[in-house]
């Protein structure tokens, strides 16, 4: 079953912490969110259970999930509390069809639908138009995807690529992280849990007792200026996020970056001062190219569900069933 232009369907964005579930409708080139509610993922018995509260007439769901989608429709993820497969969700939820897409692949599909008022300039030219764009964002983990100038979207698991330190202090932090595991990936620092671990690592390196228990506590202390190591952790986070974003731009020869994810919004005030731009453009001979690439922070409450809906309509069309 595929939704027609006038048919409502479900679109959902299932992250490691929260699930955003909406009724949506396609109106020409626009995707209209009719209603959205946000629920915690923890405590839910299954993904299908999150979809139960819906009108009986809705028979299709497009779902963005924090994980890689295997060819058989199974989700490969350590961020979700239960196993997920498209066929199982459809059966348990009583839906005729369920489409699953990686959450940041969905974000990349949402780029043409982002309202200008939802964007905040971070660095680079303000009015430049991005043809090939990187979508990335730290949340429970680091999400990444690439949108090419012809509209194709390529999902990415770059969050699991090895973290690249760029200063002696960052090298010390990575060495500390390697004492506890064999592989230090971008997720290990560039995520909500990663920000907290970076703070704890800096405390350990300086022989100081860590006093903050959540990423939000670290950001709050950094904002108040009451904890030098909390501030260093947030600034280190911003700098390494800039370096990582720049690496992706260089890898795919992209000409735009869209930052999303809850943690990016929480550190918004630190992005202009925390070293993001300096590390983003610091790519040796590519610096002139990097200086022409705009980076924008996306703060759109319906971003994930719009992206899931756009992906589903692009894949299955606007045909009536």
Buried (B, 14 or more C-beta within 10 A) or exposed (E): BBBBEEBBBBBBBBBBBBBBBBBBBBEEEEBBBEEBEEBEBEEBEBBBEBBEEBEEEBBBBBBBBBBBBEEEBBBEBEBBBEEBBBEBBBEBBEBEBBBBBBBBBBBBBBBEBBEEEBBBEBBBEEEEEBEBBBBBBBBBBBBBBBBBEEEEBEBBBBBBBEBEBBBEBBEBBBEBBEEEEEEBBBBBBBBBBBBBBBBBBBBBBEEEEBEBEEBBBBBBBBBEEEBEBBBBBBBBBBBBBBBBBBBBBBEBEBBBBBBBBBBBBBBBEBBBEBBBBBBBBBBEEBEEBBBEBBBBBBBBEBBBBBBBBBBBBEEBEBEEE
